[in-house]
Amino acid sequence: METMFSAGELAKYQNISKQTLLYYDKIGLFQPSYTDPKNGYRYYSAEQLDYLDTILIMKKIGFSLNEIKEHMASYTTKNSLAFLRQQLRVIEHKISELSLIKNRLEHRCEQVEQAVARPQTVPMLARTEPICILYHEVEKPYSMTEISLATKKSYAQALRDDLPIFFQCGVCVPLEHIYTNRCTQATLAFVTTDPATCAENIRQLPAGLTASTYHIGKYDAIEGAYLRLLEFCREKRLHIISDSYEFCINDYITSRNEDEFVTKIMFYVEDDSSKE
């Protein structure tokens, strides 16, 4: 008599659930060799063990159940090799994508670690490398609600179009708003991205001399940081030549406590004293 295995036995051997076997039967991927008409119990033949192994291996490789079902309806060495080669290309693409995400996630972790370990609120002058941003305009009246919506649009576009981003958002506040005590009324919201990104709403911030400081705490209290930075520019005789760019270093992505938030504020400047 042919050796038969119950669904429970087969599930135990393969370290899968009986529900998985039931589902495979339901979708026509792996059906029992015999079903007892009296009690509905399912039994599988020894010859089916290798077939189930193949299904589970294909699933581990990354194929969907529909892909496996379609392929195994009539598979040969030739079409299996093509099938596996195609999946190899998919895996190589995923490895490349994950490697990019890993590098950018490491960069974000380093930023947060540095901000937490050495919170620096003293303004500073530095040479800044080019920065690429994917932006959306903030609608009037430029409240936090409109800013959040514009930020969400930037993230949604990046995810939809598979654009590389650095998991960091920010805003642009017009200099006029800052001078008129409207420091939280940003007109652009953005996420930082790769210079090679192809989209109409990309802005390349150039390399150049910048004055910057950090604001620690709730965003609605950021005016104090701006006052420090403006005073620093006056003392150093620095001429501000851009709107303000704010970069979220520690934000809602990494903390629910707004007192822990860290925002970098940056202006492009020219050194007026060097012209004398």
TORKE-23170 format. One line per field, with one value per residue (C-alpha): residue in three letters; z, x, y. Coordinates in nm, 2 decimals. Each point is the difference from the previous one (the first is absolute). Layout:
// TORKE-23170
mardren	(Ala/...)
pz	(Z/...)
px	(X/...)
py	(Y/...)
//
This chain:
// TORKE-23170
mardren	(Met/Glu/Thr/Met/Phe/Ser/Ala/Gly/Glu/Leu/Ala/Lys/Tyr/Gln/Asn/Ile/Ser/Lys/Gln/Thr/Leu/Leu/Tyr/Tyr/Asp/Lys/Ile/Gly/Leu/Phe/Gln/Pro/Ser/Tyr/Thr/Asp/Pro/Lys/Asn/Gly/Tyr/Arg/Tyr/Tyr/Ser/Ala/Glu/Gln/Leu/Asp/Tyr/Leu/Asp/Thr/Ile/Leu/Ile/Met/Lys/Lys/Ile/Gly/Phe/Ser/Leu/Asn/Glu/Ile/Lys/Glu/His/Met/Ala/Ser/Tyr/Thr/Thr/Lys/Asn/Ser/Leu/Ala/Phe/Leu/Arg/Gln/Gln/Leu/Arg/Val/Ile/Glu/His/Lys/Ile/Ser/Glu/Leu/Ser/Leu/Ile/Lys/Asn/Arg/Leu/Glu/His/Arg/Cys/Glu/Gln/Val/Glu/Gln/Ala/Val/Ala/Arg/Pro/Gln/Thr/Val/Pro/Met/Leu/Ala/Arg/Thr/Glu/Pro/Ile/Cys/Ile/Leu/Tyr/His/Glu/Val/Glu/Lys/Pro/Tyr/Ser/Met/Thr/Glu/Ile/Ser/Leu/Ala/Thr/Lys/Lys/Ser/Tyr/Ala/Gln/Ala/Leu/Arg/Asp/Asp/Leu/Pro/Ile/Phe/Phe/Gln/Cys/Gly/Val/Cys/Val/Pro/Leu/Glu/His/Ile/Tyr/Thr/Asn/Arg/Cys/Thr/Gln/Ala/Thr/Leu/Ala/Phe/Val/Thr/Thr/Asp/Pro/Ala/Thr/Cys/Ala/Glu/Asn/Ile/Arg/Gln/Leu/Pro/Ala/Gly/Leu/Thr/Ala/Ser/Thr/Tyr/His/Ile/Gly/Lys/Tyr/Asp/Ala/Ile/Glu/Gly/Ala/Tyr/Leu/Arg/Leu/Leu/Glu/Phe/Cys/Arg/Glu/Lys/Arg/Leu/His/Ile/Ile/Ser/Asp/Ser/Tyr/Glu/Phe/Cys/Ile/Asn/Asp/Tyr/Ile/Thr/Ser/Arg/Asn/Glu/Asp/Glu/Phe/Val/Thr/Lys/Ile/Met/Phe/Tyr/Val/Glu/Asp/Asp/Ser/Ser/Lys/Glu)
pz	(0.00/-0.09/0.29/0.08/0.23/0.17/-0.02/0.36/-0.06/-0.32/0.17/0.28/-0.23/-0.21/0.30/-0.14/0.13/-0.11/-0.10/-0.25/-0.16/0.00/-0.17/-0.26/-0.07/-0.03/-0.26/-0.20/0.07/0.20/0.04/0.20/-0.18/0.18/0.20/0.22/-0.11/0.35/0.21/-0.25/0.13/-0.25/-0.08/-0.20/-0.17/0.04/-0.36/0.08/0.26/-0.25/-0.18/0.33/0.07/-0.34/0.08/0.34/-0.16/-0.27/0.26/0.20/-0.31/-0.03/-0.25/0.06/0.03/-0.33/-0.17/0.15/-0.11/-0.35/-0.04/0.15/-0.22/-0.26/0.09/-0.16/0.06/-0.27/0.12/0.36/-0.07/-0.17/0.30/0.25/-0.20/-0.01/0.38/0.04/-0.18/0.23/0.30/-0.12/-0.05/0.35/0.14/-0.17/0.13/0.35/0.00/-0.09/0.27/0.25/-0.08/0.03/0.32/0.15/-0.09/0.17/0.31/0.02/-0.03/0.29/0.21/-0.04/0.07/0.32/0.12/-0.08/-0.02/-0.15/0.01/-0.05/-0.36/-0.23/-0.34/-0.24/-0.36/-0.11/-0.27/-0.26/0.13/-0.22/0.11/-0.14/0.10/0.00/0.06/0.32/-0.04/0.19/0.28/0.04/0.33/0.14/-0.16/-0.35/0.07/0.10/-0.31/-0.23/0.18/-0.05/-0.37/-0.03/0.18/-0.20/-0.33/0.09/0.09/-0.30/-0.25/0.18/0.05/0.22/0.32/0.32/0.25/0.09/-0.04/0.03/-0.10/-0.16/0.18/-0.19/0.15/-0.01/0.23/0.25/0.01/0.06/0.29/-0.21/0.05/-0.01/-0.33/-0.25/-0.37/-0.11/0.16/-0.13/0.04/-0.07/-0.31/-0.24/-0.26/-0.28/0.09/-0.30/0.09/-0.09/0.37/0.08/0.13/0.03/0.29/-0.10/0.19/0.19/0.32/0.25/0.34/0.21/0.35/0.16/0.17/0.27/0.11/-0.13/-0.34/0.10/0.22/-0.29/0.00/0.26/-0.22/-0.28/0.22/0.10/-0.36/-0.13/0.28/-0.09/-0.36/0.11/0.23/-0.26/-0.28/-0.20/-0.27/-0.03/-0.36/0.02/0.17/0.29/-0.04/0.30/0.02/0.25/0.18/0.27/-0.05/0.01/-0.18/0.30/0.30/0.12/0.25/-0.17/0.27/-0.17/-0.35/-0.17/-0.30/-0.19/-0.14/-0.28/-0.21/-0.29/0.07/-0.13/0.21/-0.03/0.19/-0.27/-0.25/0.18)
px	(0.00/0.13/0.12/-0.23/0.04/-0.28/0.00/0.12/0.29/0.11/-0.03/0.22/0.26/0.02/-0.03/-0.31/-0.35/-0.30/-0.17/0.28/-0.07/-0.37/0.06/0.23/-0.28/-0.26/0.20/0.09/0.37/0.05/-0.29/-0.02/0.03/-0.30/-0.29/-0.21/-0.36/-0.13/0.19/0.17/0.35/0.28/0.28/0.31/0.22/0.38/0.04/-0.14/0.26/0.26/-0.27/-0.08/0.37/0.03/-0.29/0.14/0.35/-0.15/-0.19/0.32/0.18/-0.26/-0.26/-0.37/-0.24/-0.16/0.34/0.08/-0.33/0.03/0.36/-0.06/-0.30/0.26/0.36/0.32/0.37/0.00/-0.29/0.10/0.35/-0.15/-0.24/0.28/0.22/-0.28/-0.04/0.38/-0.03/-0.28/0.20/0.31/-0.22/-0.14/0.35/0.11/-0.31/0.05/0.36/-0.10/-0.26/0.25/0.25/-0.26/-0.14/0.35/0.04/-0.33/0.10/0.34/-0.18/-0.23/0.28/0.21/-0.29/-0.09/0.36/0.11/-0.30/0.15/-0.20/0.29/-0.01/0.28/0.14/0.09/0.05/-0.30/0.00/-0.28/-0.34/-0.28/-0.36/-0.33/-0.25/-0.37/-0.14/-0.18/-0.35/-0.12/-0.03/0.33/-0.11/0.14/-0.29/0.09/0.37/-0.07/-0.22/0.28/0.25/-0.22/-0.03/0.38/0.03/-0.30/0.16/0.33/-0.16/-0.23/0.27/0.27/0.22/0.30/-0.04/0.21/-0.29/0.03/-0.25/0.02/-0.16/0.10/-0.10/0.02/0.24/-0.29/-0.20/0.29/0.05/-0.38/-0.02/-0.16/0.28/-0.23/-0.17/0.19/-0.09/0.17/0.03/0.25/0.18/0.37/0.08/0.27/0.14/-0.08/-0.37/-0.22/-0.30/-0.13/-0.02/0.37/0.22/0.37/0.13/0.36/0.32/0.09/0.06/-0.28/-0.09/-0.20/-0.12/-0.21/-0.34/-0.07/-0.36/-0.35/-0.01/-0.23/0.28/0.25/0.00/0.27/0.24/-0.06/0.07/0.34/0.08/-0.09/0.21/0.29/-0.02/0.00/0.29/0.21/-0.11/-0.15/-0.25/-0.29/-0.06/-0.27/-0.32/0.04/0.02/-0.09/0.09/-0.17/0.28/-0.20/-0.38/-0.32/0.17/0.23/-0.18/-0.35/0.14/0.01/0.25/0.25/-0.05/0.31/-0.02/0.29/-0.05/0.22/0.06/0.23/0.22/0.27/0.28/-0.03/0.33/0.20/-0.11/0.19)
py	(0.00/0.35/0.20/0.29/0.30/0.19/0.38/0.02/-0.24/0.18/0.34/-0.12/-0.14/0.32/0.23/0.18/0.03/-0.22/0.33/0.05/-0.34/0.08/0.33/-0.16/-0.25/0.28/0.19/-0.31/0.02/-0.32/-0.24/-0.32/-0.34/-0.13/0.16/-0.23/0.04/-0.09/0.25/0.24/-0.09/0.08/-0.25/0.06/-0.26/-0.04/0.10/0.35/0.08/0.12/0.20/0.18/0.05/0.18/0.23/0.09/0.06/0.22/0.20/0.04/0.13/0.27/-0.12/0.07/-0.29/0.09/0.00/-0.34/-0.14/0.13/-0.13/-0.34/-0.07/-0.11/0.05/-0.13/0.06/0.26/0.21/-0.05/0.14/0.31/0.03/-0.01/0.24/0.25/-0.02/0.03/0.34/0.10/-0.09/0.19/0.31/-0.04/-0.04/0.32/0.18/-0.13/0.10/0.35/0.01/-0.14/0.27/0.28/-0.15/-0.01/0.37/0.08/-0.19/0.18/0.34/-0.09/-0.14/0.31/0.23/-0.18/-0.04/0.35/0.24/0.31/0.32/0.24/0.14/-0.11/0.09/-0.28/-0.10/-0.21/-0.27/0.00/-0.13/-0.13/0.04/-0.13/0.26/0.09/0.35/0.06/0.15/0.31/0.09/-0.20/-0.16/-0.33/-0.18/0.12/-0.06/-0.36/-0.06/0.13/-0.22/-0.30/0.08/-0.01/-0.33/-0.15/0.11/-0.15/-0.33/-0.01/0.08/-0.20/0.31/-0.03/0.20/0.04/-0.04/0.37/0.27/0.38/0.33/0.33/0.32/0.32/0.26/0.25/-0.22/-0.03/0.38/0.05/-0.26/-0.28/-0.25/-0.30/0.10/-0.21/0.02/-0.32/-0.34/-0.26/-0.32/-0.03/-0.21/-0.11/0.25/-0.25/0.00/0.08/0.21/0.34/0.11/-0.04/0.28/-0.02/0.20/0.10/-0.04/0.32/0.19/-0.05/0.12/-0.25/-0.09/-0.26/0.03/-0.25/-0.06/0.08/0.15/0.29/0.13/0.02/0.39/0.01/-0.20/0.24/0.30/-0.16/-0.07/0.35/0.16/-0.23/0.12/0.36/-0.04/-0.19/0.25/-0.28/0.10/-0.25/-0.09/-0.27/-0.10/-0.23/-0.37/-0.21/-0.37/-0.24/-0.18/-0.16/0.01/-0.21/-0.28/-0.07/0.15/0.07/0.25/0.34/0.12/-0.23/0.14/0.15/0.23/0.14/0.36/0.11/0.32/0.05/0.30/0.22/0.14/0.38/0.06/-0.18/0.27/0.28)
//
